[in-house]
C-alpha cells in the first residue's frame, strides 16, 4: 500500500437544484448581512481526501485507532518518524518497533466499508483505498469525481454527477 495523493476537492452537483440552493444561500447572506457556513451536503461541499493505492485483492478490512500515552511517544516519533502506508506483518512494522515500550490504548476497531473502500475521518475528511489498475490512467479530477460520488452516496444516500475542483494540500 502506498500513498497516492492528498488533496482538497470542492464539489457541486450538476443540475438546476444545486444552483438554486446556492443562489438562495447567497440571497439569504445578502439579506442578513452575514456569511453562512453550510456543511457538506448532496448539492455541494468540500472534502479533504487522502488516497492510498493498493495491489489487486489487497484491500484492508479493519481499521485500528491507537492512542500512544506520555511524552515518550513524541520522543519516539521525532526520533524514528512514521512510515504511513507501510504494509508488513504487524510485528515487523517500524511503528510497532518504535513504540513497543510506549503505553498504548486501542480506541476502536472498525470494519472498512467493503463497497466504497472509504473511511470517513470527520465531516469533511476521507481516506480512500483504490486499486492501481483502476486508477492508473485517471486524472486527479476524474478520481475526485469518483470519490465525491461515493462519499455522497454513502453519507447522504444520493446518486448524482458532480463538477469538481481540486487543490493540492500536501505539506511537502
N, C-alpha and C positions, 0 to 999 in steps of 0.2 A: 504494500500500500504506500502510495506516495502522494504528497500534497500537490494538487494540480494548479489550483488558483484560489485567490482570495479577492473578493470584490463586493461592491455595493451595487444593487440594482434597483432603479426606480421603475415601477411598472404602472401601466394603465390599461384597463380592458378596452378592447376595440369595440366601439358602439356608441350610440347616442346616449344611453343611460349614464355611462361614465362621465361624459362631458356635461350632461345636465346636472349631475350630482356635484361635480366640481364647480360649475357656474353658480349653483345655489350656495355653496360654501363661500365662494368669493363675494357674492351679493350679501350674505349674512355678515361677513367680516367688514364690508364697507359700511353696512348699516350700524353695527355696534362699535366700529372703530377699533377693533382688536383682532389680532391674528388668532385663528382657531387651529388647534392641532388635532388632527384626525388620525387614529391608529390605522394600521393595515386593515384592509377590507377587500371584498371581491372586486371593487372597482379600481382602486389604486393603492399604492403604498411603496414602501422602501424596505428592502431586505439586505442584510449583511450575510454574504454567502462564503462558506469555506468548502472547497470541493477536493475530495480525495479520489484518486483513480486506482482501480483495482484490476487485477488479472481476472480472467473468466472464472466463475464459481468461487471467488474469494470473499464474498460478501460477509461482513460481520453480522453476528446475530444478537450479541449482548453488549450493553454499554455499562461500564462501571464508573461510578463517581467516587473518587477517593479524596480524603482530606488529610493533609500532612500537618502535624502539630509542631509548634515550637520554632525557635529561631534557627535551629539546626537545619530545618527544611530549606530555609532561604540560603544558608551557607552551602548546602549540597547542590542546590540549583545553580548558584553563582559559580561554584567550583566545577561542576560537571555538565551543566546545561541539560537540555532535554531534546530527544530526537522524536519529534512528532511524526506519527505515521509509521514508525519502526515496527516491522512485523516479524516476530520471532516467538518461540515458546516463552511463556511468561518468565520462567526462571533465568532466561538468557537476556532479557531486556535490560539495557543500560539503566533505565529509570529504576527498575527493581533493585539492581545492584547499588545504585547511588543512594537510594532511600531505605535500604534494608534495615538500618538501625534507627530510623526516624519513626516516632509514634504515628500510626496511620489508622484512619477510620473509613470503613466502607459506608457511604451515604445512601447509595442507590444502585440497584442492578435492574436495568430495564431492557426490554426487547427492542431491537432495531425494527422499525416498520418494514415489513417484507415487500410491500408494494412500491413505496416511493423511495426506499433506501435513504431516508431523510431523518435527521434528528433535529427537532425544533428546540433550540437552546433558550430562547426567550421570545418575546412577542415580535421581534424583528430580526432574528438571527437563526440561521440554519447551517447544518453541516450535512453535506450530501456525499454519497458514495456512488461512483459511476464506473462502468466497465470501459477500459481503454478502447476496445474495438468499437464501442457505440459512439464515443465522442471524439475520436482521433481526427475526424475531418470537420468537426463543428467549429464555428467561430464562438467567441465568448458570448455574443448576443444570442446566438442560437441556443447555447447551453443555458443562458439566463432565462430565455423564454420557456424552455422545458422545466427548469427548476421552479419558476414562478407558477406555471400551470399546475405542477404537482403540489406546491405549497398551498395554493388557493383551494384546490380540490380537497386536500387533506384537512385544512383548518376550517374552511367555510362550506365545504360540500358543493362548490360551484365549478362548473367547467366552462372555460372561455378562452379566447385568444387574447394575447397581450402585446402591447408595444413596450419595449424596454430600453433603458439607457443605463450603461454600466460605467462605474468609476473604480479605478484601482485604489485599494485601501492598504496595500502592502506596506509594512513598516520598513522594508529594506529597499 
